[in-house]
Amino acid sequence: MPDIGQMDKRERNREVIKMVYYIVGAILLLWFLGGLSRRLRRRNKVIHIVEDNCTGCKCCTKRCHRQVLDLAGDETGKHVVVKHPDKCTACGDCVKACKFNALELLERINNI
């Protein structure tokens, strides 16, 4: 890169624009790769329900944007969480919303 102090105004502007393009490109690349790695990590997670802790308060179902979680009654009358794992992105919003520690994000175990 040439010395900016010895260039005329037009050349300096070109060099500055070129540097801005490189910086913006690097930022966009880091942003894209960061999002990609988060999506790949989420594929390896699955929601686990601790049924003994679930009170049926519906905090998790209200927080889930993809409607993965639902409530259903069992034979004891207590509500348990029923999940639709195909829709889950493992974002963790439901885990954060649960005040009773009834939800966990665990590593997915692949059956071979």
N, C-alpha and C positions, 0 to 999 in steps of 0.2 A: 504494500500500500504506500503510495507516495506521501511525501510530507505535505500536509494540508496548508502550512504556512507559506509555501512557495508556489501555490497554484493560483490561477485567476478565479474569479467568482463563479463562473459557469462550471469549471472543473470541480471546485469545492462542493457546489450544490449536487453534482452527479455523485461524488464520493459519499456525501452525507446521505443521499437517497439510497445508495447502494447499501450503506451500513444499516439504515433503517429497515430495508427489505430483509437483510440477514437476521437482524434482531427479531423482527416480527415473525419471520419464518421459523426461527428457533423456538420462539415462545409457542407458536401454533403446533409445532412438532411435539414439544414436551406436553402440551395440553392434550393432544390426541393420544399419545402413548400412555399418559397417565390414566385417561378414561378407558383405554383399551385394557390396561392391566387390571383396573378395578372390575371391569366386566368379566374378565377371565377368572379372577379370584372368586367372584360371586358364583360362577358355575360350579365351583367346588364346595359350596356351602349348601346346607339344607336346614330347614327349621325343625327343631325338636321341641315337642310339647311335654312339659312336666305336668301331667294331669292332676297330680295331688295338690299342686300350687294354684291351679286355675280356679277362679271364683266365678267365672262367667260374666265379668264386668263389662265386656265388649270394648275395652280400651284398644286392644290390638286390632280388632276388626274395623274400628273407626279410623285407625291410623293407616291401615294398609290401603295404598292407592290402587293396587291391582286386584283387590277383592280376593286375595288368596285364602284368607281365613274366614271361617263361618262358625256359628255356634249351633250346637244340637244337644238335645237332652239324652241322657243315657238312662238305664234302668233304675239308678239311684236317684234320679231327678236332678242331679247336678249337671250343669252345662259343661261340656268339654269342647275344645276347639277342634274343628274338622278343617284340614288343610287341602289345598289344590296345588300340589308341588310343581305342576307343569307351568303355572303362571308366576311362580315365585322368582324374584330377581335377587334375593338375599340381601336386600338393602339394609335390613336391621331396624327399620322404623317400628315394627311391631314389638321387637325385643325392648327397645327404648321406652315404648309406651306402657309396657306391662310393669305395674308396681309390685307384683307378687312373684316375680322371677319364674313365671310359668313358661317362658319361651327362651330358647337358646339357638344360636347359630352354630352348627357343628360341621366339621369336615365331612364331605360326602364319601362314603365307602363304596368303591366300585366292585361289583360282583363280576367275577370272570367266569 
